[in-house]
Amino acid sequence: MDSSSLSSIESLVHVIKKDLFSNQDNFNTFFTKTSAYDIAWLAMIPFNNQEKEDNGPMFESCLNWILNNQNEQGFWGESNGENLPTINTLPITLACMVALKKWNVGERHIRKGLKFIHANMNTLLKENSQCFPCWFTIVFPSIFQLAKAQGLEIIIVNGSNKLVSDVFMKKKALLESGKLNDNIVNEEDGSLFQSPSSIAQAFMSSGNKKCLEYLMSIVQKCPNGVPSRFPVDEELKMLCMVDNIQRMGLAKHFEKEIEQILDQVYNNYQINNSQNNNEYLLSSEEEKTSDDLAEKLLKDSLAFRLLRLQGYKINQGSFCWFLQQPQIRDKIEKNKKHFTYVMYNVYRATDLMFNGESQIEEARSFARNFLVNNDNLSLFPALQKVIEHELNVPWFARLEQLDHRLWIELNQSIPLSIAKSSFYWLAYLQNEKLMQLAVQNYEYRQSIYRKELEDLKRWSKEKGLVDIGFGREKTTYSYFASAASSSSFLPYESFLRLIVAKCSIVITVADDFYDEEASLSELHILSEAIQRWDAKNLDGPSKIIFEALDDLVCDVAKMYHLQHKIDITPQLRHMWKETFDAWMMESLWSRTSNLPSRDKYLQVGMISIGAHILVLHAASLGCSILPNQMFGPINGQYENITKLLMTTTRLLNDIQSYQKEREVGKMNYTLLHFNENPRGQIEDSIDFVKVILGDKKKEFLENVLMDGFNDMPRTMKLLHLSCLNVFHMFFNSCNLFDTKSAILEDIMRAIYIPLGQNEQTQIMPLQEKKKKKKIEIIQVNACVNHEKNMKQQVGIGISFVKRQNPKNYNSFGWSTKGFVSHNLRLCFM
């Protein structure tokens, strides 16, 4: 791995900490996106607000900003993710040219701007004619008239007259409809719906001193450029920033800073939130503007999610208060575009639901219905992709590394002009240095994952597991699941990922041996050898399995002894012995057609699933010294959090695999319930198990996030959660891997394919970068398959559940009949 890459990351982290957390002014500068439109209006204000010939601009810095920030294509304002102008650049460019014309400067800039307007106005208006953005509809007619009055020679070409007239007519209809009544003037602080441009216009017409004080304040606090809204709740900005850092996979770099921010937020919520919620609910409807409601609900839902994830005790009412008044719910439903991003975050908050929280159940249903029946998502394709991902793939079934990538890609493709839309909160996500760090961090992790995966492949090969001749030995799958589920809380270089992956490989191969390969006689011999922990009389696959297992246990025990001078070999062996016993018991049930009770089945099944082995082996090495009972002492009980993990993973399997199990004559918790209730339908049994599973997952989550349920270190609890994520991913019927090639694609995205870099994170000339990207893509494609029809060629089992692979399938689950390329097989051996 490249040490220079790590050094670059550490250096960038240091710079960001200094810029972002040193003082509040730096924080404002760091996360405040400039608005060319608002800057243009401030630049128009004459000194002392008097139109005299010798007067210059009151805010000369704003005029200079306009001169220094014209896009090469001739427009002002931000482009979309593909560096193309949006329709909002039309009024923004006109406003900037008006400011320049007023002070007789920037003649070259004006010519360039007019050229852009004449070349692009017809196209941009036509593309958006079916649904002009609200902000554009309001401001374009006014600034268009002002530009002509200022003497700018705007030529309407290509038959744009009707399109321009349409905008004027739609503004008139909008004003007459009364839909702008929410935007009120706050005369106490001079703010006009927190819009600097509106306040600048009000000041030039009225000379109001409070408007002037506001304008002076914003220029002083934002010296690098005026934002589109000011002020904004500082705590909301901090919460947006923390959420963004976590979702980009950068939380490990800012643990102390995040803890300090959330401590502050939590203390404020303890003191103020309940009172503020009551006051807000009691306030009159006229006082509740859409902006106020949206900001409050966004802040409360973000705070709930971030605080609960961090282990703070926070009540469901802290963000579910909006359900208490039909008028508030009605306002939200009637303003879908304005509340889309807010309700997306409400829905995310409901992921962290504990048992008995009925208000959160109601909030989840409300938010989901809102998002599903929302036509405004198409206006922002990148955000639409993230929201659809949220709705279609349960939070429990997602892997962190892939979620980090998705969020980074969203950040790279958000139109910067979004600050003028109802999704303006997304502007807080856009910071060049954070984006650069996120890309470097992601790709550095990928380089580590590739190296660790190669080490794991060598181990599997050396132990004979690759060539054992049966089953689902999936070295790459196992490592992918381990790495992608724990990227936020494990350090860059972590042997814990390898321990989890090795355990997963041994479990999968051994489980298949008991399930489909060996005779009962062979299974008895191996089971007895495991109980003795002695390979005597073993040969063939039995010997390979035992020796790989013994090597794994010895390695873990040695590493633990080096750390703590304690031998945990008996505890580790006991876990494996009872797991092999469980596999033996299930084989006997299956082959003798004996049906156990559901309780007896679950006692065995929660062990045979093997989840406890994965987390406890890794946890023993990743945490401080652990009490013996956490390992499950011989003849003892596991901690409740571990038992809940074991139970939920088994039930997840049994909901997903009942049909396959029934076809091959095996028992299953769902089938056992169906057998006990022959008059019912199989769907009734599935629903029965889902109810149990839902309650167990909520109880499990509370055990993971909250203190007081166990004495486990946080890392150990998060390992439990990441393990459930992996099982849920593979067992969830609505996951990303319903197609055979989808999991391969995500393996490539998580480990091999680098992130695309936008202009903000460009670190090399464009042509050179394109060339490098092309080479990388060619290398990745060669690794996956050099043939064209990979999706039709690959036949892969996707889960850890018992799977009957035909004998003509190799150990990785691919057919050996010749339709898979040699390169593809080698890549994942």
N, C-alpha and C positions, 0 to 999 in steps of 0.2 A: 504494500500500500504506500501511496505517495505521502511522505511526511510533510512535503511542502503544502499539500492540500489541507492537512490538519492545521498547519501553522496559519494558513490563510483564513481558515474558519475561525480559529481562536482570535486572530487579530481583528476580524470583522465583528465578532461578538463583543470584544472590548470597546470598539468604536461605537457600536450601537448602544451599549450600556451607558457610555459616557454621554452620548447625544440624547438618549431617550429618558434616562432616569435621573440625570443630574439635577435638573430643576424643571419647574412647570412650564416655563417659557420654551425650553427646548422640546418638551413634550408636545406643546401646541404646534411648533414649527415642524416637528417630525411627522405628525399625523394630520396636518391641515393641508388639504389640497387647494391650490390657488384656483380662482375663478376669473378667467379673462373678461367675462361679461361684467362682473361686479367691479373689477379693477378699472375697466373702461369708464364706468359711470363715475367713479371717484376721480378719475383723471379729468373728467369734464368740469369739475367744480372749480370756479375761478377763485383766486386768492381773496379772502374776506367775503366771498360770495358776491362780488361786485363785477359786473361786466364792463370793465374798462380796458381801453386799448393796451395800456402798459401793464395790466395785470397778467400774471402767469397763472399756471395751475396751483391750486392749494396743495395738492398732493403730487409733487413733481416725481416722486419715486414710482407712482402708478403709471405716469406717462412714460417714464424710462422703461418700466417693465414691458409695456406694449411694444416699444421699439426693439426690445431685445428678445421677444418671445414669439415672433411670427413663424409659423410652420413653413418649411421649405416649399410646400405646395401653395402657400399664399394665404392660408386661413389662420385664425386664432381659435383657441379652444382645443379640446382633446379629441383624439381619434378613437375608433373602436380597436378591438384586439388585433386587427389586421392592418393598422395604421391608415385606415380610410376615414375620411371625414364623415361625421354624423350630421343629421339635419340641423342639430342645434348649433353647428358651426356657422350657419347662415346669419342668425341674429347676432351671434358673438362677434363675427368678423365685421359686420356692419357697425356695431357699437365701437369697436376698436378704431375703425376708420373715421367714425364721427369724432372721436376724441382727438385723433391726429389732425384732422381737418380743422378742428376748432382752434388749435394752437399753431396751425401752419407749419407743421413738422412732418417728417416721414413721408415725403412725396413718393419716394420709391416704394415704400411699404403700401401706400394707398393704391398705387398702380397694380402692384402684385395682388393685393386683396380684391380689387375690382375684377382682375382677370380670373381669379378663382370663382367669384360670384357668378360672372357671366358664363363660365364653363360648366359650373356644377349645379346651379340653382334649379334648373328644369329637372335634372335627373333626381336630385334629392327630394324635391317636392313630389315628383311622380311616384317615387318609391314609397313614400309615406302618406300618399293621398287618402288611403282608406282609413288611416287612424293617425292624425297628426298628434305628436306628444302635447300634453296639456300646457307645459311651460312654453313650448315653441308657439303654440296657438295664441297665447296671451301676449308674448313679447314681440314676435316678429312683425305684426302690422305696425306697432308703434315705432319700433326702431327703423323700419323700412321708410316710414313717412319722415322721421327725423333725419335720416341719411339724405333723402332727397331735398329736404328743406335746408340742409347744411351745404348743399351744392354738389354732392357726390353724383356723378353721372352713371346711374344704374340703368343699364339697358336690359329690358326684358326680352330675352331671345327664345327661339324654338317654341313659340306659342305658350309661354309660361303665364300669360295674362290670366287665363281662367284658373290656374292653380293658385296664383297669388290671391285672386279674388275669393277663392274658396277658403283660404286661411282667414281673410278678413271677415267673411260671413260666419265662419265657425267661432271666431272670437266673439262676435256680436251675440250669437246664440248662447254661448257659454256664459256671458255676462248676464243675459236676460234670464237664464235658467236659475240663477241664484246659487249655483254650485260653488261659488267662490266665497260664500259667506263665512266659511271657517277661518279665512285669512283676515285677521283683525289687527288693528293698530293698537299697540301697547304704548299709551302716551306717557306712562310713568318712566320707562327707560328709553323711550325714543325709538324702539324697534318696530319695524313693519314686517311682520312674520319673519323676523330674524334675517332679513335680506339686506345686505349692504347696498345693493343697487337700488332697491326701493327707498331706502333711507336717504341715499344720495339725491334721488329725484325729489323726495319730500323736502329735504333741506334746501335745495336750489329754489324751490317754489315758495317755501314758507320762512326760511331762515331760522327755524326752530333750534334753540340752543342745545336742547337735549339730543336732537339729531346730530348736531355737530360734535357733542361730547362723545356720542357713540362712535362716530366716524374716526375721530382722533384716537379713541381707545383701540379700535380694531387695527388701524395702521401701525400703532405703537406695538401691539401684541403680536401682530403678524407682519413683520418687516419684510419678509420674502414674498409677499403676495397675499391679497385679500381672499378669504374663502367665500363660498356661496351662502353659507349660513354662519351666523355668529350672534351671540355665543351659543354653544352647545353644552349640555350637561357634561362636566369634566369627568364625572364618575362613569358615565356612559361611554365616553371615549376610551377610558382606561379598560373597561370591560370588553369593548370591541377589540382593543389591542391585545389583551390577554387571550381572548378567544382565537384571534387570528394567529398569534404565536403558537398556541397549542395545536391548532389545526394544520399548521405548516410543519409540525414535527420538530419545533424548536424549543419546546418547554424545558428540556433538560439543560439548556444553556442559560436559562433565566429563572431558575427555581427560586432563588432568594427574592428576586424582584417581584415575581408573581405572588409569592407568599405574602409579601408586605402589602401589595395592592389589595389582595383578597381579604387580608386582615382588616384593612381600613374599610373596605366595602361592607364586611360583615358587621363591624362595630357600628357603622352608620345604619345598617338595616335593623340591628337590635334596638337602636334608639328611636329611629324615625319612621321605619317603613309601615308599621301597623297604623300609626297615626295618620301618615300621609295617604294611605289607601282609604281610610275612613273618610278623611276630608275630601278626597277626590270623588268618592262615591256619593257624598252628600252635596257636592257642588252642583249648581244648576247646569242644564244641558248647554246653555249659551256659553258657559265658561270652559266647556270641554271641547277644544278644537281638535281636529283630526291629527294635527302635528303633535299636540300635547299628549293625546291618548297613545299615538304610535310610539313616541319616545319613551313614555312611561312603561308601556307594556314590553317594548324591546329591552329596556334596561332591566326590568324585573325578571323577565324570562332568562336573560343572559346571566344575571346574578344568581338566580336559583341553580341553573345548570353548573356554572363554574364553582360555586360554593359547595354544592352537594358533591361534585366530583372530587373536591379537595377534602371532603370529610367534615365540613361544617354542618351543624344541625340547623336546617332552615325549613320552615313550614311551607306546606303546599299553598297556603293562602297568600304567600308572598308574590305569586304571579297569577293565581287563579281568580283573583278578585274581579276580573272583567266579566266573569260568568254571572255575577250577582245581579246585574241590571240589564234587562232586555234592550234598553235604549242603547247601551254601549255595544252589545252584540250586534244590534241592527246597524249601528254606524260602521262597525267593522265590515259587515257583510256588504254594505252598500258602497264601500270604498275599497274594493278588492285590490286595485293597483297600488294604492297607498299603503295597504297593510300586508302585502305579499311577503316581504322580507321579515316583517314582524311575526306573522303567524308561522312562518318557517322556523323561527327561533322558539316560538311557543311549542311547536311540535317537537323540536329537539329537546326542549326541557322535559317533556313528558317521557322521554326515554328512561329517566332516572326515577321511576315510580316504585314505591315500596307498597307492601300489602296494606290495605285499608285506606288508601288515598283515593277516594272516590272522585274528589274534585279534579284530580289530575286525569283520571279516566275520562271525565266529561270534557276537559280541556283538550285532550288528545283527539277525541272524536270530533269536536268542533273544528280544531285546526286542520285535521286531515280532510274533512269535508270542504273546508274553505280552499285548501290547496288543490284538491282533486278537481274541483269545479271552478277553476280560475283560468280564464283565457288570456290573462296578461303575461303569463310566463313566456310566451313566444316572443315578447319584446326583448327579452334578455336570454338568449340561447344558452350561455354558459351557466347562468344561475338556474335556468330551467333544468339543465342536466343534473346539477347538484341536488335540487329539490326532488326530482324524480328518483334519483338514487336514494335519497332519504326515505321516500315513501315506499319504494319497492324492495329495499334490502334492510331488514331490521338492524338496529344498532348492534345488537348482540351478535349478529352474523357478519360483521364487517371487520376487516383487518386494517390496522393502523397505517401501515406503510402505503397501502393503496388509497386510503382516505386522505393521507397527507398529499399524495400525488394529485389526486382529484382537486383538492383545495388550492394547491399551488397553480395548477393549470387554470382554475377559475380566476385567480388573481391575475394571471398573465393575460387573460382574454376579456376582462371587464372593460367596457368603454369608460375612459376616464371622465367623459361628460356625464356619467351617471350621477355626479354630484348635483346636477340640476334636476334630477328625477326623484320620484318617490322612493327610490332605493339609495338615497344619498348616503346612508350609513356605510354602504360598501366602499365609499371613498376612503374610509379610515383604514381599509386593508392595503391601500396602495402606497407602499414605500419602497423606494429603489434599493436601499441597503438591506432591508428585511427580505425582499425578494431574492436578492443576490445570495444572501446567507441561506435561504431555504433551498435554493437550487444546489449550491455547493454542498450543503449538509446532506441532501437527498442522494446526490450522486456519490458522495464519499461513503455513505452507508452502503450503497450498491457495490462499491469496490470491495468493501469489507465482506459483504455477504457472498460475493463471488469467490473470494479467497477461502472463506470458511466452508462454503459448499464443496469446493475442490478437496479440502481436507476431509470432509465427511464422505465424499465419494471414494477416496482412497481407503478410508476405514472400512466402509461397506465391502469394498472389493477384497481387501486383505482378510476380512473375517468370513468370506465366502458367501455373504448374504446376497450379493448381486447374481451369482450363478447357482443359487440353490435349486432352481429348476421348477419352482411353483410359486403361487401366491402373488402378493401385491407389493413386493419390496419397492418402495418409492422413495429413494434417497432424496431426490429433489423436492418432491411434494412435502416430505416431512420437514425438511429444512425451511422451505418457503413458508409453511404454516408457522413454524417456530419464530422465524425472523420477522415476518410481516405483522405478527400479532403483538409484538413487544417493542417496537421501535421507539416508543415515546419514553419508556422508563428504564431500558437497559442501555448501558454505555456502548460506545462504538464497538470495541473489541470485547466480546463476552463469550466465554466458554459455556455459559448457561444455555445459549441457543443450541450449541452442539450436543449438550447433554440431553435436552428435550428431544432433539431430532433423533439421536441414537436410541433413546427409549422408545420413541414412536416406531422406528424401523423394526426393532426387536419385537415389539408388541404386534405389529402388523404381520410379520412373517410367522411368528409363533402361533398367533390366533388362526391364521390360515392353515397351518399344519394341523391343528386340532379340529378345525372346522371342516376341512374338505380333503386333506391329502393322506393322512396316516390312518392305519387300522387301529382298532381299540387296543390291540396288543402293543403296538408301537407307542401309543399314547400312555399306557400304563408304565412302560419302561422309562419314558422321558419324565413322567410325573414323579416317579419314585426317585429318579436321579436328581431332580430338582429338590425334592424334600431332603435328600442326603447331601445335596450340593456336591455331587461327585459324578464325574463324567464316565466312570467305569462302566463298561458294557455298552456304551453308546457308539453309534456309527452313523454315517450318512447325514441327512438333515438334522436329526436329533443332536448329534455331536456339534454340528455347526451352530445351531441355536444356543446350545448350552455354553459353548466356548465364547461366543459373542456376548452373551449375557454375563458370564463370569468376568470377562474383560471390562465390561461397562461398570459393573458393581465395584470391582477392585479400583478402577480409576476414581469413581466418585468417593469411595471410602478413603482412599489415599489423600485426595485433595482436602477432604473434610478434616482428616487427621492432621495434615500440615497446618491447617488454619486454627484448629481448636484443641489438638492433642487428645481427641476423643475418637474411639473406634465405633462407627455406626454400621459396621458390616452386618450385625444381626438384624437390625431394623430394616436395612435395605433388602436383605435376603428374604425376610419375612413378607415384605410387600410382594415380591415376585412369587414366593411359594403360594401365597393365598390366591394370587392371580392365576397361576397355572392350575391350582385346584379348581378354581371357578371355571376355567376352560374345560377341564376334565369333566366336571359335573354337567356342563351344558352339552358336551358331546354324548354323555351317557343318556341324558334326557332325550336328545334328538334321535339317537340310534336305537333306543328302546321304546320310544313313543310314550314315555311316562310324562304326564303333565303335572308340574308342580303348582302349588297355589301362587297367586300373584305376589303375595308377600315374600314367599320363599324364593320365587324367581327374581324379584327385585334385589333381595339380599345378595344373591349370587351375581346378578347382572350388573349391579353398580360397581362390583369389583372387576368383573371380566372386561368392562369397557376400558379400563386402564388409565383413566384420567388422573387418578391420585398418584400414580407412578410418575407421570410426566411432571407434575407440579412439585412433588415433594423431593424428588431427586435434585431438581434445579434449585429449589428453595433452600435446600440444605447447604448449598455452596454460595448462594447469592445473598444470604442474610447473616446477621450476627448469630451467635450460638443459639440453638433452638432447643426448647424442652423436649424430652423424649416423646411425650404424648402427641406432639405434632406429627411425628412420623408414624403414629399408629402402633403403639407398643404391642408386642406379642400378646395375643389374647385380649387386647384392649380395644378402645374405640378411637376413631379418628376425630379430629376437631369438626365441629358442626359445619364450618365453611367448606371443608374438604368433602364431607358426606353430601352436602348439598350439590357440590360440583359433580360428584360421582352419580348422584341420582338424576340430575338434570341431563347430563350427557347420555345416560342410558335411555331416558324417556325420549329425548330428541331422536336417538337412533330408532327407537321402536315405533315412533310415529311415521318416520320416513320409510322404514324398510319392511313394514308389515306384509305388503303384497309379495315381495320377493321371499320373505321367510315362509309365508304360507305356501308358496309354490314348491319349495324344497322340503316342506314338512317339518319346519322348526317352530319352536314356541317364541313368543314375543309378548310383551306386556299388553299391547293393544289387542293381540289375538286372544290372549288369555281372558281378558275382560269380555271380548266378544263371545268366547266359548261359554263363559258363565252367564251370558245374557242372550241366548239363542234367538229370542223373539225380536231383538233389536237389529239395527243396521250397523255395518262396519263404521259408517260415519259417526254414529252415536258413540262408539267406543273411542274413535279418534278424538272426538270433542271431549269425552271424559278425561282422556289422558292430557289433552291440551290445557284443561282447567287446572289439573294438578301441576303440570309443568309451569304454567304461568305463575302460580303462587310460589312455587319453589324458586323460580328465577328472581322474583321480587325479594323473597327472603334472602336469597344468595347475594343479591346486589347490596342489600342493606348490611349484610355481614362484611362485604368487601369494603364499602365506603365509610361506614360509621365505626367509631370506637365503641368499646364496651362489650362487644360480642366475643372477642378473642384477643389474645396478646400477640398475634402475628405481626411482624414488621410489615410496613406498607408494601415493600417490594414483593413479599411473599403473597400478599393478598392480591396484588395486581397480576402476579403470575397465575393465580387461580382464575381471574377474570379473562386473561388472554387465552387461557386454555379453553374456557367456555366459548369464547369468540371463535376459535378454530373449529371446535366440534359443531357449533351452530352453523358456521359457514358451510361445512360439508353436509350436514344433515338437513339444512333448511330447504324446503321444497321450492321456495321462491327466491333462491339465491342467484348469484351471478353465474353459477356453473351448471346451468341446466343443459348447456351444449357441451359436447365433448372437448371442443378446442378452447372454450372460454377460460378454463383454469390455466392452460398453457399460456394463453395471452397475458393473463395477470401475473404469472410467474415471470414472464419476460419483462413486464412493466415494473414489477417490484425489484427485480435483481439485475436485469441486463440492459434494457433500453433507457438511455439517458433522457432527462427532461429537455424539452425544447426550451430554448432561452429567448425571451423577448428582447426588445431593444434596450430595456432598462438594465438587463443583466448581461449585455453583450460584452464579451471579453476578447474578441478577435474580429478582424475585418469580416464583413458580411460574406464575401465570396469564399474566403478561407473557411469560415464557419459552416457554410453550406456544404463545402467539400468534405469537411470532417464529419458532418452529420450523415452525409451519404455513405461514407466509408463505414460508420458505426452501424447504420441500418443494414448494409450489406452483410456485415459480420454477424449481426443478430439473426438475420434471415437464414444465413448459412447454418447457424447453430440449431435453429428450429427445424428447417427443412429446405432443401434446395429444389423441391418439386412444387408445382403450382397449386395443387389441390390438397393442401395440408388438412383443411377442415374436414374433408371427406375421407381422408386416409387414416386419421388417428382414432383408434378405439381405446378409450381410457375409462377405467373405473374411477369414480370421483370421491369415494368416501372411505372412511376407516371401518365402516360396518362390514359384516360378513358378506363376501361376494363370491359367487361361484364362477370363476373364470374358466372357460373351456380349456382343455388340455393343450390346444394349439395356440395358447397365449403365453407370452414369455413372462418373466418375473416382474416386469414393469406394468403388465396389463395390456400390452400391445399384441396384436395378432402376429404370428410368425409366418404367415402365408405369403409374405413378400410385398405387401402394399405400403410398408413404412420404410422411409429412406434410412440408410445406414447412418447418415449424419445425425438424424433426429434421435435415433436410439443411443448413439454415442454421447450425445449432449446431455442426456438424463440418466446415464448409467451410474 
